[in-house]
Amino acid sequence: MVSAREVAKAVPDPELPMLSLADLGILRDVEETEGGGVIVTITPTYSGCPAMDAIRADLSAALRAAGYAEVEVRTRLAPAWTTDWISEEGRRKLAGAGIAPPGPAPARRPGPVPLTLGPPRRRPGCPLCGSHDTEELSRFGATACKALWRCRTCREPFEHVKEL
């Protein structure tokens, strides 16, 4: 039987399916219990993330299909997830899918994550041609964690995962 950790690590994110939950950095812990069950702990990318129900269901389905009869998925909110937890492999996968990966997350104080709506802190490079001559078209993309940008060099639009 494949280890529960290996199964959970391979489950794709429903909003960024090119990334596994491990690539995204939301998979916090996988514990196999004495009775053959599994307890998985995940951290949402942000409070109220609508994908959490799908992630729980996908984890449960994958682990049950691998032979684990009892699956419990727990949510841990602290410390809050940060885009710094996205693996290097995950960043490569994002860029390969035409999505600009985030840069380093801004430093933040302990406590609630502040919502900042000001101008972006940096211009992401175009994942298609590599140019940094880019412009933001919309702070809001297909999901709350992405923004829509356009490259001024190749003129192609692309999504960018916001730094959190």
mmCIF file of the C-alpha atoms, coordinates in Angstrom:
data_MODEL
# 
_entry.id   MODEL 
# 
loop_
_atom_site.group_PDB 
_atom_site.id 
_atom_site.type_symbol 
_atom_site.label_atom_id 
_atom_site.label_alt_id 
_atom_site.label_comp_id 
_atom_site.label_asym_id 
_atom_site.label_entity_id 
_atom_site.label_seq_id 
_atom_site.pdbx_PDB_ins_code 
_atom_site.Cartn_x 
_atom_site.Cartn_y 
_atom_site.Cartn_z 
_atom_site.occupancy 
_atom_site.B_iso_or_equiv 
_atom_site.pdbx_formal_charge 
_atom_site.auth_seq_id 
_atom_site.auth_comp_id 
_atom_site.auth_asym_id 
_atom_site.auth_atom_id 
_atom_site.pdbx_PDB_model_num 
ATOM 1   C CA . MET A 1 1   ? 0.000   0.000  0.000   1.00 0.00 ? 1   MET A CA 1 
ATOM 2   C CA . VAL A 1 2   ? 1.264   3.471  -0.862  1.00 0.00 ? 2   VAL A CA 1 
ATOM 3   C CA . SER A 1 3   ? 1.911   5.651  2.185   1.00 0.00 ? 3   SER A CA 1 
ATOM 4   C CA . ALA A 1 4   ? -0.840  8.078  3.093   1.00 0.00 ? 4   ALA A CA 1 
ATOM 5   C CA . ARG A 1 5   ? 1.644   10.956 2.850   1.00 0.00 ? 5   ARG A CA 1 
ATOM 6   C CA . GLU A 1 6   ? 2.539   10.059 -0.759  1.00 0.00 ? 6   GLU A CA 1 
ATOM 7   C CA . VAL A 1 7   ? -1.154  9.833  -1.692  1.00 0.00 ? 7   VAL A CA 1 
ATOM 8   C CA . ALA A 1 8   ? -2.008  13.174 -0.044  1.00 0.00 ? 8   ALA A CA 1 
ATOM 9   C CA . LYS A 1 9   ? 1.038   14.906 -1.554  1.00 0.00 ? 9   LYS A CA 1 
ATOM 10  C CA . ALA A 1 10  ? -0.148  14.001 -5.068  1.00 0.00 ? 10  ALA A CA 1 
ATOM 11  C CA . VAL A 1 11  ? -3.715  15.370 -4.784  1.00 0.00 ? 11  VAL A CA 1 
ATOM 12  C CA . PRO A 1 12  ? -4.091  18.325 -7.183  1.00 0.00 ? 12  PRO A CA 1 
ATOM 13  C CA . ASP A 1 13  ? -5.338  21.717 -6.093  1.00 0.00 ? 13  ASP A CA 1 
ATOM 14  C CA . PRO A 1 14  ? -8.821  22.281 -7.610  1.00 0.00 ? 14  PRO A CA 1 
ATOM 15  C CA . GLU A 1 15  ? -8.100  25.907 -8.581  1.00 0.00 ? 15  GLU A CA 1 
ATOM 16  C CA . LEU A 1 16  ? -4.504  25.410 -9.758  1.00 0.00 ? 16  LEU A CA 1 
ATOM 17  C CA . PRO A 1 17  ? -4.608  21.779 -10.953 1.00 0.00 ? 17  PRO A CA 1 
ATOM 18  C CA . MET A 1 18  ? -1.027  21.858 -12.235 1.00 0.00 ? 18  MET A CA 1 
ATOM 19  C CA . LEU A 1 19  ? -0.011  22.022 -8.544  1.00 0.00 ? 19  LEU A CA 1 
ATOM 20  C CA . SER A 1 20  ? -0.345  19.298 -5.967  1.00 0.00 ? 20  SER A CA 1 
ATOM 21  C CA . LEU A 1 21  ? -1.369  20.204 -2.440  1.00 0.00 ? 21  LEU A CA 1 
ATOM 22  C CA . ALA A 1 22  ? 2.273   19.635 -1.475  1.00 0.00 ? 22  ALA A CA 1 
ATOM 23  C CA . ASP A 1 23  ? 3.510   21.965 -4.258  1.00 0.00 ? 23  ASP A CA 1 
ATOM 24  C CA . LEU A 1 24  ? 1.098   24.642 -3.030  1.00 0.00 ? 24  LEU A CA 1 
ATOM 25  C CA . GLY A 1 25  ? 2.314   24.223 0.541   1.00 0.00 ? 25  GLY A CA 1 
ATOM 26  C CA . ILE A 1 26  ? -1.079  23.730 2.162   1.00 0.00 ? 26  ILE A CA 1 
ATOM 27  C CA . LEU A 1 27  ? -0.464  20.114 3.192   1.00 0.00 ? 27  LEU A CA 1 
ATOM 28  C CA . ARG A 1 28  ? 0.755   20.451 6.774   1.00 0.00 ? 28  ARG A CA 1 
ATOM 29  C CA . ASP A 1 29  ? 0.721   16.945 8.226   1.00 0.00 ? 29  ASP A CA 1 
ATOM 30  C CA . VAL A 1 30  ? -0.313  13.381 7.389   1.00 0.00 ? 30  VAL A CA 1 
ATOM 31  C CA . GLU A 1 31  ? -0.584  10.932 10.255  1.00 0.00 ? 31  GLU A CA 1 
ATOM 32  C CA . GLU A 1 32  ? -1.428  7.248  9.874   1.00 0.00 ? 32  GLU A CA 1 
ATOM 33  C CA . THR A 1 33  ? -3.293  5.959  12.929  1.00 0.00 ? 33  THR A CA 1 
ATOM 34  C CA . GLU A 1 34  ? -2.961  2.521  14.530  1.00 0.00 ? 34  GLU A CA 1 
ATOM 35  C CA . GLY A 1 35  ? -6.354  1.399  13.226  1.00 0.00 ? 35  GLY A CA 1 
ATOM 36  C CA . GLY A 1 36  ? -5.397  2.011  9.594   1.00 0.00 ? 36  GLY A CA 1 
ATOM 37  C CA . GLY A 1 37  ? -6.911  5.456  9.401   1.00 0.00 ? 37  GLY A CA 1 
ATOM 38  C CA . VAL A 1 38  ? -5.391  8.766  8.377   1.00 0.00 ? 38  VAL A CA 1 
ATOM 39  C CA . ILE A 1 39  ? -5.497  12.278 9.814   1.00 0.00 ? 39  ILE A CA 1 
ATOM 40  C CA . VAL A 1 40  ? -4.517  14.968 7.317   1.00 0.00 ? 40  VAL A CA 1 
ATOM 41  C CA . THR A 1 41  ? -3.965  18.585 8.335   1.00 0.00 ? 41  THR A CA 1 
ATOM 42  C CA . ILE A 1 42  ? -4.200  21.376 5.778   1.00 0.00 ? 42  ILE A CA 1 
ATOM 43  C CA . THR A 1 43  ? -3.999  25.167 5.888   1.00 0.00 ? 43  THR A CA 1 
ATOM 44  C CA . PRO A 1 44  ? -6.132  27.254 3.513   1.00 0.00 ? 44  PRO A CA 1 
ATOM 45  C CA . THR A 1 45  ? -4.441  29.787 1.286   1.00 0.00 ? 45  THR A CA 1 
ATOM 46  C CA . TYR A 1 46  ? -6.697  32.384 2.869   1.00 0.00 ? 46  TYR A CA 1 
ATOM 47  C CA . SER A 1 47  ? -9.592  32.453 5.325   1.00 0.00 ? 47  SER A CA 1 
ATOM 48  C CA . GLY A 1 48  ? -12.822 31.569 3.567   1.00 0.00 ? 48  GLY A CA 1 
ATOM 49  C CA . CYS A 1 49  ? -11.122 29.915 0.567   1.00 0.00 ? 49  CYS A CA 1 
ATOM 50  C CA . PRO A 1 50  ? -14.004 28.358 -1.418  1.00 0.00 ? 50  PRO A CA 1 
ATOM 51  C CA . ALA A 1 51  ? -11.814 25.458 -2.568  1.00 0.00 ? 51  ALA A CA 1 
ATOM 52  C CA . MET A 1 52  ? -11.435 23.989 0.932   1.00 0.00 ? 52  MET A CA 1 
ATOM 53  C CA . ASP A 1 53  ? -14.527 21.762 0.673   1.00 0.00 ? 53  ASP A CA 1 
ATOM 54  C CA . ALA A 1 54  ? -13.299 20.384 -2.657  1.00 0.00 ? 54  ALA A CA 1 
ATOM 55  C CA . ILE A 1 55  ? -9.799  19.847 -1.240  1.00 0.00 ? 55  ILE A CA 1 
ATOM 56  C CA . ARG A 1 56  ? -11.199 17.928 1.761   1.00 0.00 ? 56  ARG A CA 1 
ATOM 57  C CA . ALA A 1 57  ? -13.365 15.775 -0.536  1.00 0.00 ? 57  ALA A CA 1 
ATOM 58  C CA . ASP A 1 58  ? -10.479 15.123 -2.966  1.00 0.00 ? 58  ASP A CA 1 
ATOM 59  C CA . LEU A 1 59  ? -8.125  14.147 -0.130  1.00 0.00 ? 59  LEU A CA 1 
ATOM 60  C CA . SER A 1 60  ? -10.703 11.803 1.381   1.00 0.00 ? 60  SER A CA 1 
ATOM 61  C CA . ALA A 1 61  ? -11.479 10.197 -1.994  1.00 0.00 ? 61  ALA A CA 1 
ATOM 62  C CA . ALA A 1 62  ? -7.811  9.682  -2.903  1.00 0.00 ? 62  ALA A CA 1 
ATOM 63  C CA . LEU A 1 63  ? -6.935  8.175  0.478   1.00 0.00 ? 63  LEU A CA 1 
ATOM 64  C CA . ARG A 1 64  ? -9.984  5.897  0.507   1.00 0.00 ? 64  ARG A CA 1 
ATOM 65  C CA . ALA A 1 65  ? -9.150  4.736  -3.037  1.00 0.00 ? 65  ALA A CA 1 
ATOM 66  C CA . ALA A 1 66  ? -5.634  3.912  -1.767  1.00 0.00 ? 66  ALA A CA 1 
ATOM 67  C CA . GLY A 1 67  ? -7.126  1.642  0.925   1.00 0.00 ? 67  GLY A CA 1 
ATOM 68  C CA . TYR A 1 68  ? -7.468  3.945  3.950   1.00 0.00 ? 68  TYR A CA 1 
ATOM 69  C CA . ALA A 1 69  ? -10.978 3.384  5.307   1.00 0.00 ? 69  ALA A CA 1 
ATOM 70  C CA . GLU A 1 70  ? -11.019 6.133  7.938   1.00 0.00 ? 70  GLU A CA 1 
ATOM 71  C CA . VAL A 1 71  ? -9.955  9.615  6.804   1.00 0.00 ? 71  VAL A CA 1 
ATOM 72  C CA . GLU A 1 72  ? -10.158 12.800 8.844   1.00 0.00 ? 72  GLU A CA 1 
ATOM 73  C CA . VAL A 1 73  ? -9.147  16.126 7.324   1.00 0.00 ? 73  VAL A CA 1 
ATOM 74  C CA . ARG A 1 74  ? -8.353  18.887 9.804   1.00 0.00 ? 74  ARG A CA 1 
ATOM 75  C CA . THR A 1 75  ? -7.825  22.575 9.146   1.00 0.00 ? 75  THR A CA 1 
ATOM 76  C CA . ARG A 1 76  ? -5.051  24.527 10.847  1.00 0.00 ? 76  ARG A CA 1 
ATOM 77  C CA . LEU A 1 77  ? -5.214  28.315 10.510  1.00 0.00 ? 77  LEU A CA 1 
ATOM 78  C CA . ALA A 1 78  ? -2.046  29.292 12.360  1.00 0.00 ? 78  ALA A CA 1 
ATOM 79  C CA . PRO A 1 79  ? 0.447   30.083 11.217  1.00 0.00 ? 79  PRO A CA 1 
ATOM 80  C CA . ALA A 1 80  ? -1.333  31.586 8.244   1.00 0.00 ? 80  ALA A CA 1 
ATOM 81  C CA . TRP A 1 81  ? -0.362  30.222 4.833   1.00 0.00 ? 81  TRP A CA 1 
ATOM 82  C CA . THR A 1 82  ? 2.038   32.307 2.780   1.00 0.00 ? 82  THR A CA 1 
ATOM 83  C CA . THR A 1 83  ? 3.012   32.115 -0.880  1.00 0.00 ? 83  THR A CA 1 
ATOM 84  C CA . ASP A 1 84  ? 6.545   31.486 0.402   1.00 0.00 ? 84  ASP A CA 1 
ATOM 85  C CA . TRP A 1 85  ? 5.316   27.938 1.134   1.00 0.00 ? 85  TRP A CA 1 
ATOM 86  C CA . ILE A 1 86  ? 4.893   27.198 -2.597  1.00 0.00 ? 86  ILE A CA 1 
ATOM 87  C CA . SER A 1 87  ? 7.699   24.809 -3.519  1.00 0.00 ? 87  SER A CA 1 
ATOM 88  C CA . GLU A 1 88  ? 10.300  25.595 -6.181  1.00 0.00 ? 88  GLU A CA 1 
ATOM 89  C CA . GLU A 1 89  ? 8.792   22.789 -8.245  1.00 0.00 ? 89  GLU A CA 1 
ATOM 90  C CA . GLY A 1 90  ? 5.371   24.403 -7.785  1.00 0.00 ? 90  GLY A CA 1 
ATOM 91  C CA . ARG A 1 91  ? 6.741   27.737 -9.002  1.00 0.00 ? 91  ARG A CA 1 
ATOM 92  C CA . ARG A 1 92  ? 8.174   26.029 -12.102 1.00 0.00 ? 92  ARG A CA 1 
ATOM 93  C CA . LYS A 1 93  ? 4.831   24.333 -12.744 1.00 0.00 ? 93  LYS A CA 1 
ATOM 94  C CA . LEU A 1 94  ? 2.973   27.657 -12.473 1.00 0.00 ? 94  LEU A CA 1 
ATOM 95  C CA . ALA A 1 95  ? 5.314   29.344 -14.927 1.00 0.00 ? 95  ALA A CA 1 
ATOM 96  C CA . GLY A 1 96  ? 5.072   26.341 -17.261 1.00 0.00 ? 96  GLY A CA 1 
ATOM 97  C CA . ALA A 1 97  ? 1.296   26.735 -17.247 1.00 0.00 ? 97  ALA A CA 1 
ATOM 98  C CA . GLY A 1 98  ? 1.573   30.431 -18.154 1.00 0.00 ? 98  GLY A CA 1 
ATOM 99  C CA . ILE A 1 99  ? 0.906   31.742 -14.622 1.00 0.00 ? 99  ILE A CA 1 
ATOM 100 C CA . ALA A 1 100 ? 3.483   34.082 -13.095 1.00 0.00 ? 100 ALA A CA 1 
ATOM 101 C CA . PRO A 1 101 ? 4.553   32.668 -9.733  1.00 0.00 ? 101 PRO A CA 1 
ATOM 102 C CA . PRO A 1 102 ? 4.645   34.966 -6.725  1.00 0.00 ? 102 PRO A CA 1 
ATOM 103 C CA . GLY A 1 103 ? 7.763   36.720 -5.550  1.00 0.00 ? 103 GLY A CA 1 
ATOM 104 C CA . PRO A 1 104 ? 8.745   36.784 -1.883  1.00 0.00 ? 104 PRO A CA 1 
ATOM 105 C CA . ALA A 1 105 ? 5.830   37.462 0.439   1.00 0.00 ? 105 ALA A CA 1 
ATOM 106 C CA . PRO A 1 106 ? 5.879   40.807 2.217   1.00 0.00 ? 106 PRO A CA 1 
ATOM 107 C CA . ALA A 1 107 ? 6.980   40.734 5.850   1.00 0.00 ? 107 ALA A CA 1 
ATOM 108 C CA . ARG A 1 108 ? 4.030   40.866 8.198   1.00 0.00 ? 108 ARG A CA 1 
ATOM 109 C CA . ARG A 1 109 ? 3.421   41.182 11.874  1.00 0.00 ? 109 ARG A CA 1 
ATOM 110 C CA . PRO A 1 110 ? 1.825   38.362 13.869  1.00 0.00 ? 110 PRO A CA 1 
ATOM 111 C CA . GLY A 1 111 ? -1.946  38.374 13.938  1.00 0.00 ? 111 GLY A CA 1 
ATOM 112 C CA . PRO A 1 112 ? -4.584  38.726 11.242  1.00 0.00 ? 112 PRO A CA 1 
ATOM 113 C CA . VAL A 1 113 ? -3.358  38.981 7.662   1.00 0.00 ? 113 VAL A CA 1 
ATOM 114 C CA . PRO A 1 114 ? -3.993  42.552 6.485   1.00 0.00 ? 114 PRO A CA 1 
ATOM 115 C CA . LEU A 1 115 ? -5.908  43.085 3.272   1.00 0.00 ? 115 LEU A CA 1 
ATOM 116 C CA . THR A 1 116 ? -4.023  45.548 1.097   1.00 0.00 ? 116 THR A CA 1 
ATOM 117 C CA . LEU A 1 117 ? -5.690  46.965 -1.981  1.00 0.00 ? 117 LEU A CA 1 
ATOM 118 C CA . GLY A 1 118 ? -3.001  49.419 -3.056  1.00 0.00 ? 118 GLY A CA 1 
ATOM 119 C CA . PRO A 1 119 ? -0.890  49.123 -6.174  1.00 0.00 ? 119 PRO A CA 1 
ATOM 120 C CA . PRO A 1 120 ? 1.142   45.943 -6.617  1.00 0.00 ? 120 PRO A CA 1 
ATOM 121 C CA . ARG A 1 121 ? 4.541   45.893 -4.921  1.00 0.00 ? 121 ARG A CA 1 
ATOM 122 C CA . ARG A 1 122 ? 6.359   44.545 -7.982  1.00 0.00 ? 122 ARG A CA 1 
ATOM 123 C CA . ARG A 1 123 ? 5.799   43.757 -11.619 1.00 0.00 ? 123 ARG A CA 1 
ATOM 124 C CA . PRO A 1 124 ? 5.800   40.020 -12.252 1.00 0.00 ? 124 PRO A CA 1 
ATOM 125 C CA . GLY A 1 125 ? 7.769   38.753 -15.203 1.00 0.00 ? 125 GLY A CA 1 
ATOM 126 C CA . CYS A 1 126 ? 5.826   37.417 -18.163 1.00 0.00 ? 126 CYS A CA 1 
ATOM 127 C CA . PRO A 1 127 ? 5.767   33.613 -17.864 1.00 0.00 ? 127 PRO A CA 1 
ATOM 128 C CA . LEU A 1 128 ? 5.608   33.380 -21.676 1.00 0.00 ? 128 LEU A CA 1 
ATOM 129 C CA . CYS A 1 129 ? 8.507   35.572 -22.860 1.00 0.00 ? 129 CYS A CA 1 
ATOM 130 C CA . GLY A 1 130 ? 10.263  36.556 -19.606 1.00 0.00 ? 130 GLY A CA 1 
ATOM 131 C CA . SER A 1 131 ? 9.859   40.324 -20.021 1.00 0.00 ? 131 SER A CA 1 
ATOM 132 C CA . HIS A 1 132 ? 9.328   42.454 -16.919 1.00 0.00 ? 132 HIS A CA 1 
ATOM 133 C CA . ASP A 1 133 ? 7.612   45.170 -18.962 1.00 0.00 ? 133 ASP A CA 1 
ATOM 134 C CA . THR A 1 134 ? 4.173   44.160 -17.698 1.00 0.00 ? 134 THR A CA 1 
ATOM 135 C CA . GLU A 1 135 ? 1.009   45.929 -16.601 1.00 0.00 ? 135 GLU A CA 1 
ATOM 136 C CA . GLU A 1 136 ? -1.782  44.961 -14.262 1.00 0.00 ? 136 GLU A CA 1 
ATOM 137 C CA . LEU A 1 137 ? -5.184  44.734 -15.938 1.00 0.00 ? 137 LEU A CA 1 
ATOM 138 C CA . SER A 1 138 ? -7.197  43.660 -12.885 1.00 0.00 ? 138 SER A CA 1 
ATOM 139 C CA . ARG A 1 139 ? -6.373  42.997 -9.219  1.00 0.00 ? 139 ARG A CA 1 
ATOM 140 C CA . PHE A 1 140 ? -8.912  40.187 -9.407  1.00 0.00 ? 140 PHE A CA 1 
ATOM 141 C CA . GLY A 1 141 ? -8.412  37.127 -11.584 1.00 0.00 ? 141 GLY A CA 1 
ATOM 142 C CA . ALA A 1 142 ? -10.238 33.844 -11.938 1.00 0.00 ? 142 ALA A CA 1 
ATOM 143 C CA . THR A 1 143 ? -9.651  33.194 -8.236  1.00 0.00 ? 143 THR A CA 1 
ATOM 144 C CA . ALA A 1 144 ? -9.127  35.574 -5.320  1.00 0.00 ? 144 ALA A CA 1 
ATOM 145 C CA . CYS A 1 145 ? -5.447  34.675 -5.069  1.00 0.00 ? 145 CYS A CA 1 
ATOM 146 C CA . LYS A 1 146 ? -4.646  35.694 -8.661  1.00 0.00 ? 146 LYS A CA 1 
ATOM 147 C CA . ALA A 1 147 ? -4.539  38.974 -10.612 1.00 0.00 ? 147 ALA A CA 1 
ATOM 148 C CA . LEU A 1 148 ? -4.700  39.518 -14.372 1.00 0.00 ? 148 LEU A CA 1 
ATOM 149 C CA . TRP A 1 149 ? -1.660  41.066 -16.076 1.00 0.00 ? 149 TRP A CA 1 
ATOM 150 C CA . ARG A 1 150 ? -0.494  41.723 -19.641 1.00 0.00 ? 150 ARG A CA 1 
ATOM 151 C CA . CYS A 1 151 ? 2.985   41.703 -21.095 1.00 0.00 ? 151 CYS A CA 1 
ATOM 152 C CA . ARG A 1 152 ? 3.792   44.874 -23.028 1.00 0.00 ? 152 ARG A CA 1 
ATOM 153 C CA . THR A 1 153 ? 6.473   43.024 -25.001 1.00 0.00 ? 153 THR A CA 1 
ATOM 154 C CA . CYS A 1 154 ? 4.591   39.997 -26.338 1.00 0.00 ? 154 CYS A CA 1 
ATOM 155 C CA . ARG A 1 155 ? 1.131   41.535 -25.624 1.00 0.00 ? 155 ARG A CA 1 
ATOM 156 C CA . GLU A 1 156 ? -0.139  38.309 -24.075 1.00 0.00 ? 156 GLU A CA 1 
ATOM 157 C CA . PRO A 1 157 ? -2.316  38.368 -20.949 1.00 0.00 ? 157 PRO A CA 1 
ATOM 158 C CA . PHE A 1 158 ? -1.361  36.143 -18.021 1.00 0.00 ? 158 PHE A CA 1 
ATOM 159 C CA . GLU A 1 159 ? -2.393  35.453 -14.463 1.00 0.00 ? 159 GLU A CA 1 
ATOM 160 C CA . HIS A 1 160 ? -0.153  36.144 -11.484 1.00 0.00 ? 160 HIS A CA 1 
ATOM 161 C CA . VAL A 1 161 ? -0.414  34.496 -8.081  1.00 0.00 ? 161 VAL A CA 1 
ATOM 162 C CA . LYS A 1 162 ? -0.462  37.376 -5.593  1.00 0.00 ? 162 LYS A CA 1 
ATOM 163 C CA . GLU A 1 163 ? 2.138   37.499 -2.847  1.00 0.00 ? 163 GLU A CA 1 
ATOM 164 C CA . LEU A 1 164 ? 0.566   36.766 0.525   1.00 0.00 ? 164 LEU A CA 1 
# 
